[in-house]
């Protein structure tokens, strides 16, 4: 009996140590960045573990005053919001048809759309790069909007189809009886009831777009057209030894994602389980 | 039956179909076919048979290095990353104090931009002001100096450390499977005198194999597409010790070697499908769990 209690206690201690470890590796890097953004360059180098002595936002002012930071922020907001909304509309329309109707070619189309999930993200980069060049969209915000719309196709379709399927067909029939049109039944009855699915898919796509680097980097060339994750890379060169400002910039770029996550924790976690993307 | 115009049903598919054709179907066909050509994007592609593949596998050692790195990273994913995430899930399943907080916090590194994360790690592993070296120096090795990302000996491990323990996706997948296990199964087992270890090993473990398999697939595919963590830290170096297939593809594209880049992309797609097929088999994911 004694031995059993011992092992139980030991398992408990180890469990908490593992949890403590996960909290540390997740928070310490970010806390370090935030704390250092309030320290002088010298303090960052000489007393790396000390807290800031004099609390001020100078570094943040400097970053915000920099030529392109605000336009980069604006780009990120514009591109992520637009592409997410358009994508949500597109995939909600398709998901609705797939969920509630039978039509010729339904199976094959759904399989084709699903298979896109298996294509490793960047494998189609060259044709997309050329497409953007040929259409004259290179180095424009529209290029990124268009590419990001395509990013969440399969996962959003899965999530949205499932939510439309869970809406009882009797509701639609009742509306048709009242001579509602196809569009009205979709827009006024089904779409509002699929709110949870729309939120899950939307947040998943928004976070993906907000954080995207590869295409953002490849499809833009001028500083004012960059998104924040891409601009960050150039800040590191620009600031090279001004760590304080660099850490302030890093804080400003990561903060919105973390805040969105804190507001919508449940949806983000849900979307990971249902979508299982990124990692 | 109510009446509606059937045309609407098709109309609703059209936008998605256009996106599919433009950004998936045509690009994939382009990738597969132009992999057999020499093409710089300005002239018409010239058919050269398997020359790109021959060059890739026999003349240029980048693909060999990339594939070896991928294999090593996949093993790390399958034997450290996924088990660690699953371990955290098993601990959380017991609902210890603060487990919701830990679950919330563990997710944070995954919601911020990978590029920001890579740059943060670039500083953590920096020689002079890096958190890691300062910590080691604090422990008493006061003249310790290593520039982790730029030292041939450590660069590979340094890159691995930027992701190996950040396994929250594995944790969430396994946790949701664990929570779906009917309570009666555990009660029945306890009545029959099963110990906790036996319950884990004989009941829980087989029932979560689906999410374990999914986790392996996702994390290995993430290794194939891993880009920022390398491009923003070591750029594949020193030498090509941390090179991978995504960076290789990127290099091909920006150097306008489109045919070669697409041969690389083809290998990438085949790898992705191969990982899926093998993992599905190993974890028996095509067989129902409850029956």
Interface residues (C-beta under 8 A of the other chain):
Chain A: X12 X15 X16 X18 X19 X21 X22 X23 X25 X26 X27 X28 X29 X30 X32 X33 X44 X45 X48 X49 X89 X90 X91 X93 X94 X96 X97 X98 X101 X103 X109 X112 X113 X116 X118 X119 X120 X121 X122 X123 X124 X125 X126 X127 X128 X129 X130 X131 X133 X147 X149 X150 X153 X157 X172 X173 X176 X177 X181 X182 X183 X185 X186 X207 X210 X211 X212 X213 X214 X218 X228 X229 X230 X232 X233 X236 X243 X250 X253 X254 X257 X258 X260 X261 X265 X268 X269 X272 X273 X276 X277 X278 X279
Chain B: X2 X3 X4 X5 X6 X8 X9 X10 X12 X13 X15 X16 X17 X19 X20 X22 X23 X24 X25 X26 X27 X28 X30 X31 X34 X41 X87 X88 X91 X92 X94 X96 X98 X99 X101 X102 X103 X104 X105 X106 X107 X108 X109 X110 X111 X112 X113 X114 X115 X116 X117 X119 X120 X121 X122 X123 X124 X128 X129 X131 X134 X138 X165 X166 X168 X169 X170 X172 X173 X176 X214 X218 X219 X221 X222 X224 X225 X227 X228 X232 X246 X249 X250 X252 X253 X254 X258 X261 X262 X265 X266 X268 X269 X271 X272 X273 X276
